[in-house]
Amino acid sequence: MRDRKILSISFGLMGLLFCLQSCESFLRSEVQENAVAKLGDQYLLLEDIPSYLYQNTSPQDSLAIVNDYINQWAAKELLIQKSLINLPVAKMEAFDRLVANYKSDLYTLAYKEALVNSRSDTLIGSDELAAFYANEQQNFLVKEKLIRLRFVSLPRNYSDVALIAQKLKTFEEADIRYLDSISIQFNKLNLNDSIWVPLNRILREIGPLARDNEEIYLKKSQFFELKDSLGVYLGQVQEVLEVNDIAPLSYVKPSLEQILKIRRKQAFLKQIERDIIDEAIKNKALEIYN
């Protein structure tokens, strides 16, 4: 008898899978025909099973996949029913409160995000940024040595190292144009000495520099010429900031902008909360008893 039931279910499922591929629109309108399993008064419909699970598979594999999905669905529903019978009422009530709170949090968070995204004042002005930096700069200290420098990496057999060194030192407009015009001859080139660069990055870019010698070469106004098997490295240091020095505004600007955006967002949401409470009190929807 049990084997007959299994065969009946299997043939029914195969028929449903065939119908899904050929007459899906018809099955949607016939709930009984579209059901693949029933548990109590609950039905599992074929459309409830993600089609990607059995698409592009053989009928046998599709049947096995659908059967497995049905078993999982049934086990889940039966466990829920058992939990409703056997769990203490107090625990179920606590779970219900958690679910309600989670649902409420999801709705309110989504609504707040929609309000924030609808605002147009998302840009941080330079004056606001400068004022914030002036008041908070003691909280923005350098955690790693920072250096402003320009440097050139040349092939080891480069013919006129002295000329490039001189151009890098004097660094007039004509020197910059010259260096830029022949930059294809260099291994590496950085002429933007207004940017603060962390020590770690410089050590990666300039092979001969290391932790045990960087203090010799990376000093304010220091020019250096170093060599290794890969080439010649010329550098002119402009300025150095040590650990725990105050970080320059240009270096911490992205962090400051992020902090100000977060603070502005928090202030905006607080104002929204005050406004909706005031409106509810005004409309007598909210009454607070003292």
C-alpha positions as CSV (number, residue, x, y, z in Angstrom):
1,M,0.0,0.0,0.0
2,R,2.8,2.4,0.9
3,D,4.6,1.7,-2.3
4,R,1.5,2.5,-4.2
5,K,1.2,5.9,-2.4
6,I,4.8,6.7,-3.2
7,L,4.3,5.8,-6.9
8,S,1.1,7.8,-7.0
9,I,2.9,10.9,-5.5
10,S,5.9,10.4,-7.9
11,F,3.7,10.2,-11.0
12,G,1.7,13.2,-9.8
13,L,4.9,15.2,-9.3
14,M,6.2,14.3,-12.7
15,G,3.0,15.3,-14.3
16,L,3.1,18.6,-12.4
17,L,6.7,19.2,-13.6
18,F,5.6,18.5,-17.2
19,C,2.7,20.9,-16.8
20,L,5.0,23.6,-15.4
21,Q,6.9,23.6,-18.6
22,S,3.9,23.4,-21.0
23,C,0.9,24.9,-19.3
24,E,2.1,27.0,-16.4
25,S,-0.4,29.8,-17.0
26,F,-3.3,27.3,-16.7
27,L,-2.0,25.7,-13.5
28,R,-1.8,29.1,-11.7
29,S,-5.6,29.4,-11.9
30,E,-6.2,25.9,-10.5
31,V,-5.0,25.7,-6.9
32,Q,-5.9,22.0,-6.4
33,E,-4.1,21.0,-9.6
34,N,-1.2,23.2,-8.7
35,A,-0.7,21.7,-5.2
36,V,2.2,19.2,-4.8
37,A,1.6,18.5,-1.1
38,K,-0.9,19.1,1.7
39,L,-0.3,19.2,5.4
40,G,-3.4,19.7,7.5
41,D,-5.1,22.7,5.8
42,Q,-1.9,24.0,4.3
43,Y,-1.0,23.5,0.7
44,L,2.4,23.6,-0.9
45,L,2.0,24.9,-4.5
46,L,4.3,24.2,-7.4
47,E,4.8,27.9,-7.8
48,D,6.1,28.0,-4.2
49,I,9.1,25.9,-5.3
50,P,11.8,28.1,-6.9
51,S,11.9,27.1,-10.5
52,Y,15.7,27.4,-10.7
53,L,16.0,24.3,-8.6
54,Y,14.7,22.0,-11.3
55,Q,15.0,23.9,-14.5
56,N,17.3,22.4,-17.1
57,T,17.4,19.1,-15.3
58,S,16.2,15.6,-16.3
59,P,12.7,14.5,-15.2
60,Q,14.2,12.1,-12.7
61,D,16.4,14.8,-11.2
62,S,13.5,17.2,-11.2
63,L,11.4,14.7,-9.3
64,A,14.1,14.1,-6.7
65,I,14.7,17.8,-6.2
66,V,11.0,18.5,-5.8
67,N,10.6,15.6,-3.4
68,D,13.4,16.9,-1.3
69,Y,11.9,20.3,-1.2
70,I,8.6,18.9,-0.1
71,N,10.2,16.9,2.7
72,Q,12.0,20.0,3.9
73,W,8.8,22.1,3.7
74,A,6.9,19.4,5.6
75,A,9.6,18.9,8.3
76,K,9.7,22.7,8.8
77,E,5.9,23.0,9.1
78,L,5.6,20.0,11.4
79,L,8.4,21.3,13.7
80,I,6.5,24.6,13.9
81,Q,3.3,22.8,14.9
82,K,5.2,20.8,17.5
83,S,6.8,23.9,18.9
84,L,3.5,25.6,19.2
85,I,2.2,22.7,21.3
86,N,5.3,22.0,23.4
87,L,7.0,25.3,24.0
88,P,6.1,27.2,27.2
89,V,3.7,30.0,26.6
90,A,6.0,32.5,28.1
91,K,8.8,31.6,25.7
92,M,6.4,31.8,22.7
93,E,5.2,35.2,23.9
94,A,8.8,36.4,24.2
95,F,9.5,35.1,20.6
96,D,6.4,37.0,19.4
97,R,7.7,40.2,20.9
98,L,11.0,39.7,19.3
99,V,9.4,39.1,15.9
100,A,7.2,42.2,16.3
101,N,10.2,44.3,17.4
102,Y,12.3,43.1,14.5
103,K,9.5,43.8,12.1
104,S,9.0,47.3,13.5
105,D,12.8,47.9,13.3
106,L,12.9,46.9,9.7
107,Y,10.0,49.2,8.8
108,T,11.3,52.2,10.7
109,L,14.8,51.7,9.4
110,A,13.7,51.5,5.8
111,Y,11.5,54.6,6.2
112,K,14.3,56.6,7.9
113,E,16.7,55.6,5.1
114,A,14.2,56.7,2.5
115,L,13.9,60.1,4.3
116,V,17.7,60.5,4.5
117,N,18.2,59.6,0.8
118,S,15.5,62.1,-0.2
119,R,17.6,65.0,1.2
120,S,19.5,67.2,-1.1
121,D,22.0,68.7,1.5
122,T,24.5,65.8,1.3
123,L,27.6,67.8,0.4
124,I,29.9,69.0,3.1
125,G,31.1,72.6,2.5
126,S,34.7,73.6,2.8
127,D,34.0,76.1,5.6
128,E,32.1,73.5,7.7
129,L,35.0,71.0,7.1
130,A,37.6,73.6,8.1
131,A,35.7,74.6,11.2
132,F,35.3,71.0,12.3
133,Y,38.9,70.3,11.8
134,A,40.0,73.4,13.7
135,N,37.9,72.3,16.7
136,E,38.7,68.6,16.6
137,Q,42.3,68.4,15.2
138,Q,43.7,67.1,18.5
139,N,41.6,64.0,17.9
140,F,43.2,63.3,14.5
141,L,46.8,62.3,15.1
142,V,49.1,60.6,12.7
143,K,49.2,56.8,13.3
144,E,51.9,56.2,10.8
145,K,54.7,58.4,9.5
146,L,53.6,60.5,6.6
147,I,55.9,62.0,3.9
148,R,55.4,64.5,1.1
149,L,58.0,63.8,-1.6
150,R,58.6,63.6,-5.3
151,F,60.6,60.8,-6.7
152,V,61.8,59.1,-9.9
153,S,62.8,55.5,-10.5
154,L,65.2,55.0,-13.4
155,P,66.6,51.9,-15.1
156,R,69.9,50.9,-13.6
157,N,71.9,51.7,-16.8
158,Y,70.2,55.1,-17.3
159,S,72.7,57.4,-19.1
160,D,72.1,60.8,-17.4
161,V,71.1,60.3,-13.8
162,A,72.8,63.6,-12.8
163,L,70.5,65.6,-15.1
164,I,67.3,64.0,-13.7
165,A,68.6,64.6,-10.1
166,Q,69.2,68.2,-10.9
167,K,65.7,68.7,-12.4
168,L,64.1,66.9,-9.4
169,K,65.9,69.3,-7.0
170,T,65.3,72.6,-8.7
171,F,61.8,71.6,-9.8
172,E,60.9,74.8,-11.7
173,E,58.1,74.8,-14.3
174,A,60.5,74.0,-17.1
175,D,62.0,71.1,-15.0
176,I,58.5,69.7,-14.5
177,R,57.7,69.9,-18.2
178,Y,61.0,68.2,-19.1
179,L,60.5,65.4,-16.6
180,D,57.0,64.8,-17.7
181,S,57.9,64.8,-21.4
182,I,60.5,62.0,-21.0
183,S,58.5,60.1,-18.3
184,I,58.2,57.1,-20.6
185,Q,61.9,56.4,-20.0
186,F,61.3,56.0,-16.2
187,N,60.3,53.0,-14.2
188,K,58.2,55.1,-11.8
189,L,57.5,58.8,-11.5
190,N,55.7,60.8,-8.8
191,L,55.9,64.6,-9.3
192,N,52.9,65.4,-7.0
193,D,54.7,66.3,-3.8
194,S,51.6,67.9,-2.2
195,I,50.1,64.5,-1.3
196,W,50.9,62.9,2.1
197,V,52.0,59.3,1.6
198,P,52.2,56.7,4.4
199,L,55.6,55.3,5.1
200,N,54.6,51.8,4.3
201,R,53.6,52.7,0.7
202,I,56.9,54.5,0.2
203,L,58.8,51.4,1.4
204,R,56.9,49.3,-1.2
205,E,57.6,51.8,-4.0
206,I,61.3,52.4,-3.3
207,G,63.0,49.1,-2.8
208,P,66.3,50.2,-1.1
209,L,64.4,52.0,1.6
210,A,63.6,49.9,4.7
211,R,62.7,50.4,8.3
212,D,66.3,50.4,9.4
213,N,67.4,53.2,7.1
214,E,64.3,55.3,6.4
215,E,65.2,57.8,9.1
216,I,68.4,58.6,7.3
217,Y,66.8,59.3,3.9
218,L,63.3,60.4,4.7
219,K,63.9,63.8,6.5
220,K,62.5,67.2,5.7
221,S,64.2,68.8,2.6
222,Q,66.4,65.7,2.2
223,F,67.4,64.6,-1.3
224,F,68.4,60.9,-1.8
225,E,69.8,58.7,-4.5
226,L,69.6,54.9,-3.9
227,K,70.3,51.9,-6.0
228,D,69.4,48.2,-6.1
229,S,69.4,45.5,-8.8
230,L,66.3,46.9,-10.4
231,G,67.3,50.5,-10.8
232,V,68.2,53.9,-9.4
233,Y,65.8,55.8,-7.1
234,L,66.0,59.6,-6.9
235,G,63.8,61.5,-4.3
236,Q,63.3,64.9,-2.9
237,V,61.5,65.0,0.5
238,Q,59.4,68.1,1.1
239,E,58.0,67.5,4.6
240,V,57.6,64.7,7.2
241,L,55.1,64.1,9.9
242,E,55.9,61.7,12.7
243,V,53.6,59.4,14.7
244,N,51.2,61.5,17.0
245,D,51.7,64.7,15.1
246,I,48.5,66.4,14.1
247,A,47.3,65.0,10.8
248,P,46.9,67.5,8.0
249,L,43.4,68.4,6.8
250,S,44.0,67.1,3.3
251,Y,44.9,63.7,4.7
252,V,42.0,63.3,7.0
253,K,39.4,65.0,4.8
254,P,37.6,61.8,3.7
255,S,37.3,60.7,7.4
256,L,36.0,64.2,8.4
257,E,33.4,64.2,5.7
258,Q,32.2,60.8,6.7
259,I,31.9,61.8,10.4
260,L,30.1,65.0,9.5
261,K,27.7,63.1,7.3
262,I,26.9,60.7,10.1
263,R,26.3,63.5,12.5
264,R,24.1,65.4,10.1
265,K,22.1,62.2,9.5
266,Q,21.7,61.6,13.2
267,A,20.6,65.2,13.8
268,F,18.1,65.0,10.9
269,L,16.6,61.8,12.2
270,K,16.3,63.3,15.7
271,Q,14.5,66.3,14.3
272,I,12.1,64.0,12.3
273,E,11.3,62.1,15.6
274,R,10.6,65.4,17.4
275,D,8.5,66.7,14.5
276,I,6.3,63.6,14.3
277,I,5.8,63.6,18.1
278,D,4.8,67.3,18.0
279,E,2.4,66.7,15.2
280,A,0.8,63.7,17.0
281,I,0.4,65.8,20.1
282,K,-1.1,68.7,18.1
283,N,-3.6,66.4,16.4
284,K,-4.4,64.8,19.8
285,A,-3.3,61.4,18.5
286,L,-0.7,61.2,21.2
287,E,-1.5,62.0,24.9
288,I,1.1,61.9,27.5
289,Y,-0.1,61.5,31.1
290,N,2.0,63.1,33.8
